[in-house]
Amino acid sequence: MILFIQCVVCCLLFTLVILPASYKDPINMIMSYPPKIRQRVEELPQYKGTIKQREKIHIGKKIFGLIFFVIVLSCVAYLSGCQNFSTTFIHVFIIFLVVNIYDLVVLDWGIFCHSKKLRISGTEDMEKEYRDYMFHVKGACIGIVLGLIVALLSGCIIHFCFVQ
């Protein structure tokens, strides 16, 4: 039951981090948009140089997020009773996997692919590209790999810090 509650809370927190920034200014999330849309945005005069600038920021945020999630999810797993590598790995991976699937189904397929508010000005005619479901599936596969890395590192932290 604790794991279920943690998954729900993580999905809610993930939504609160992603959606407001996306709705406020969709260009904030440009690196998560399909390539054809990013290419069009790069060609539009009002966004000249935006993608290159955002790409560096995006990579920095991903690295910070990876480190942050390793630390936070290690603590969450430990406080949930995980006291060795394998239980921590499984616990953290399940949380990451649930959030990843939620992101794919609810946020990507349900909201992103259909919300007119997330259309970047000058790309409104690219309906097919916005509804590229396979782009989001590929992103979810990358998310699974990242989840494995986070779970592996979290398991290592618990193993080396708390296992005698």
Secondary structure by P-SEA (a helix, b strand, c coil): caaaaaaaaaaaaaaaacccccccccccccccccaaaaaaaaacccccaaaaaaaaaaaaaaaaaaaaaaaaaaaaaaaaccccaaaaaaaaaaaaaaaaaaaacccccccccccccccccccccccccccaaaaaaaaaaaaaaaaaaaaaaaaaaaaacccc
